[in-house]
Amino acid sequence: MEEIKKFWDSLDGLMLVRKRELALGGALCVMTGLCAGLLLSPRKTVVIGARPEEEDIKKKRHLLGRH
């Protein structure tokens, strides 16, 4: 715990950051969040069954307007 306190106390210096670096850092955080969200989000189209090709045909007919 003392090592962490020493490290924390050593971070009291000032650091200058350009606006471009700040904007690129923000953009990187946004893009990372979007990628993580896309990878970790639940899928809306989950087919559970023995014959998923039948579901694909139904979806294609539905998208084409043929019911």
PyRosetta script that sets phi, psi and omega in degrees:
from pyrosetta import init, pose_from_sequence

init()
pose = pose_from_sequence("MEEIKKFWDSLDGLMLVRKRELALGGALCVMTGLCAGLLLSPRKTVVIGARPEEEDIKKKRHLLGRH")
pose.set_psi(1, -34.5)
pose.set_omega(1, 179.7)
pose.set_phi(2, -65.8)
pose.set_psi(2, -35.4)
pose.set_omega(2, 178.6)
pose.set_phi(3, -63.8)
pose.set_psi(3, -38.5)
pose.set_omega(3, 179.2)
pose.set_phi(4, -66.4)
pose.set_psi(4, -41.2)
pose.set_omega(4, 178.7)
pose.set_phi(5, -64.3)
pose.set_psi(5, -39.8)
pose.set_omega(5, 177.6)
pose.set_phi(6, -63.5)
pose.set_psi(6, -43.7)
pose.set_omega(6, 178.6)
pose.set_phi(7, -63.6)
pose.set_psi(7, -42.1)
pose.set_omega(7, -179.3)
pose.set_phi(8, -63.8)
pose.set_psi(8, -40.4)
pose.set_omega(8, 178.9)
pose.set_phi(9, -69.3)
pose.set_psi(9, -24.9)
pose.set_omega(9, 179.4)
pose.set_phi(10, -77.0)
pose.set_psi(10, -8.5)
pose.set_omega(10, -177.7)
pose.set_phi(11, -93.2)
pose.set_psi(11, 18.4)
pose.set_omega(11, -175.7)
pose.set_phi(12, -82.8)
pose.set_psi(12, 0.3)
pose.set_omega(12, -179.9)
pose.set_phi(13, -75.1)
pose.set_psi(13, 160.4)
pose.set_omega(13, 178.2)
pose.set_phi(14, -91.3)
pose.set_psi(14, 149.9)
pose.set_omega(14, 178.9)
pose.set_phi(15, -137.9)
pose.set_psi(15, 130.5)
pose.set_omega(15, 179.1)
pose.set_phi(16, -91.2)
pose.set_psi(16, 134.6)
pose.set_omega(16, 179.6)
pose.set_phi(17, -127.1)
pose.set_psi(17, 131.8)
pose.set_omega(17, 178.4)
pose.set_phi(18, -75.0)
pose.set_psi(18, 158.7)
pose.set_omega(18, 179.9)
pose.set_phi(19, -63.1)
pose.set_psi(19, -35.7)
pose.set_omega(19, 179.6)
pose.set_phi(20, -64.5)
pose.set_psi(20, -42.9)
pose.set_omega(20, 178.3)
pose.set_phi(21, -63.7)
pose.set_psi(21, -40.0)
pose.set_omega(21, 178.8)
pose.set_phi(22, -65.0)
pose.set_psi(22, -42.6)
pose.set_omega(22, 179.3)
pose.set_phi(23, -66.5)
pose.set_psi(23, -41.7)
pose.set_omega(23, 178.5)
pose.set_phi(24, -66.5)
pose.set_psi(24, -37.2)
pose.set_omega(24, 176.2)
pose.set_phi(25, -64.5)
pose.set_psi(25, -41.9)
pose.set_omega(25, 176.9)
pose.set_phi(26, -64.5)
pose.set_psi(26, -42.3)
pose.set_omega(26, 178.6)
pose.set_phi(27, -63.9)
pose.set_psi(27, -38.0)
pose.set_omega(27, 177.8)
pose.set_phi(28, -64.0)
pose.set_psi(28, -41.6)
pose.set_omega(28, 177.8)
pose.set_phi(29, -64.5)
pose.set_psi(29, -41.0)
pose.set_omega(29, 179.2)
pose.set_phi(30, -65.1)
pose.set_psi(30, -45.9)
pose.set_omega(30, -179.7)
pose.set_phi(31, -64.9)
pose.set_psi(31, -38.8)
pose.set_omega(31, 177.4)
pose.set_phi(32, -64.1)
pose.set_psi(32, -41.4)
pose.set_omega(32, 177.9)
pose.set_phi(33, -64.0)
pose.set_psi(33, -40.7)
pose.set_omega(33, 178.4)
pose.set_phi(34, -65.0)
pose.set_psi(34, -44.5)
pose.set_omega(34, 179.7)
pose.set_phi(35, -64.2)
pose.set_psi(35, -43.4)
pose.set_omega(35, 178.9)
pose.set_phi(36, -64.1)
pose.set_psi(36, -39.8)
pose.set_omega(36, 178.6)
pose.set_phi(37, -64.9)
pose.set_psi(37, -39.8)
pose.set_omega(37, 178.4)
pose.set_phi(38, -67.6)
pose.set_psi(38, -38.5)
pose.set_omega(38, -178.5)
pose.set_phi(39, -75.0)
pose.set_psi(39, -32.9)
pose.set_omega(39, -173.3)
pose.set_phi(40, -100.7)
pose.set_psi(40, -6.2)
pose.set_omega(40, -178.2)
pose.set_phi(41, -76.4)
pose.set_psi(41, 150.1)
pose.set_omega(41, 178.6)
pose.set_phi(42, -70.5)
pose.set_psi(42, 147.7)
pose.set_omega(42, -179.5)
pose.set_phi(43, -81.0)
pose.set_psi(43, 142.2)
pose.set_omega(43, -179.2)
pose.set_phi(44, -83.8)
pose.set_psi(44, -26.1)
pose.set_omega(44, -178.3)
pose.set_phi(45, -111.8)
pose.set_psi(45, 93.9)
pose.set_omega(45, 177.4)
pose.set_phi(46, -115.2)
pose.set_psi(46, 123.3)
pose.set_omega(46, -179.0)
pose.set_phi(47, -108.8)
pose.set_psi(47, 120.3)
pose.set_omega(47, 177.2)
pose.set_phi(48, -116.8)
pose.set_psi(48, 116.8)
pose.set_omega(48, -179.6)
pose.set_phi(49, 171.5)
pose.set_psi(49, 174.7)
pose.set_omega(49, -177.7)
pose.set_phi(50, -83.3)
pose.set_psi(50, -24.7)
pose.set_omega(50, -176.2)
pose.set_phi(51, -128.5)
pose.set_psi(51, 79.0)
pose.set_omega(51, -178.6)
pose.set_phi(52, -68.8)
pose.set_psi(52, -19.7)
pose.set_omega(52, -179.9)
pose.set_phi(53, -66.3)
pose.set_psi(53, -27.7)
pose.set_omega(53, 176.1)
pose.set_phi(54, -65.1)
pose.set_psi(54, -39.5)
pose.set_omega(54, 178.3)
pose.set_phi(55, -65.5)
pose.set_psi(55, -37.8)
pose.set_omega(55, 178.2)
pose.set_phi(56, -61.8)
pose.set_psi(56, -41.0)
pose.set_omega(56, 179.1)
pose.set_phi(57, -64.6)
pose.set_psi(57, -42.2)
pose.set_omega(57, 178.9)
pose.set_phi(58, -63.0)
pose.set_psi(58, -40.7)
pose.set_omega(58, 179.8)
pose.set_phi(59, -64.7)
pose.set_psi(59, -42.7)
pose.set_omega(59, -179.6)
pose.set_phi(60, -64.3)
pose.set_psi(60, -41.3)
pose.set_omega(60, 178.1)
pose.set_phi(61, -63.9)
pose.set_psi(61, -39.7)
pose.set_omega(61, 179.9)
pose.set_phi(62, -65.1)
pose.set_psi(62, -40.1)
pose.set_omega(62, -179.8)
pose.set_phi(63, -68.8)
pose.set_psi(63, -32.2)
pose.set_omega(63, 179.4)
pose.set_phi(64, -82.7)
pose.set_psi(64, -9.0)
pose.set_omega(64, 179.8)
pose.set_phi(65, 88.7)
pose.set_psi(65, 11.3)
pose.set_omega(65, 179.1)
pose.set_phi(66, -103.4)
pose.set_psi(66, 109.9)
pose.set_omega(66, -177.2)
pose.set_phi(67, -103.0)
pose.dump_pdb("model.pdb")
